[in-house]
């Protein structure tokens, strides 16, 4: 479902693509429902743009929301 993951080993400079813009938009809607504000970029990409304070507890919150949102698609 997730394509072209970019930024591995680059800290929080992550982005990835979905196959369609509508799938990306649906994912972003699920993320918002799960308490994470994210935005799209370009036609079908998602970029992670975290706050300056982004620690391990934030990683867990983000990953839980991403997993839940992907399952909801």
N, C-alpha and C positions, 0 to 999 in steps of 0.2 A: 504494500500500500504506500509506503514511504519510498521515494526515489531520490537518488543523487544527494545523499547526505554529505554536507560540506562542513569542515571545521573540526574534524576529529583531532584530538590532542591540542586544540587551540583555545582551551578554557571555555568561556561562554559564547564564543563567536561561532555559533552553529546556525545552519540553515538546511532546509531540505525541501523537496518538491513533492507534490501529489500529482497523480496522473491527469486530473482535471481541476479547473478552478472551482467547480461546484463541490467537489470532494474536499478541497482545501477549506472552502468557506464553511462547510458543515463541521469539519474538525475544529475550526476556530470557534464556532458556536458552542460546541461541546466543551471546549476549554473554558470559555466564559462561564458556562453553567457549573463547571467544576472549580470556579474561583480563580482562574488564571487568565489575566488579560494579555492576549497576544494579537498580533496583527499579521496580515499577509503582506507580501512584497511581490511585485511583478504579477505575472499572469497566474501562477499556481504555486508560488513559494511561500514558506513560513520562515521567519528569522527570529531567533531568540535574542531579545534585547533586555536583559535583566537590569534591575536596579544596581546601584553601585555596591550595595551590601547583599551578597549572594553567597550564602554559606551552605554547609552540608544539609542543614534542616530544610533549606529552600530547594535543594536538589531533590530531596525525597518528595516534597510536595509537588514539584514540577513533574517528576517521573511518574508519580501516581496518577496525576491528572492526565498526562499524555497517554499512559496505558489505558485508563478508563475511557478517554475520548476516542482512541483508536478502536477499542472494542465496540463503542457505540455507533460506529459508522456502518 
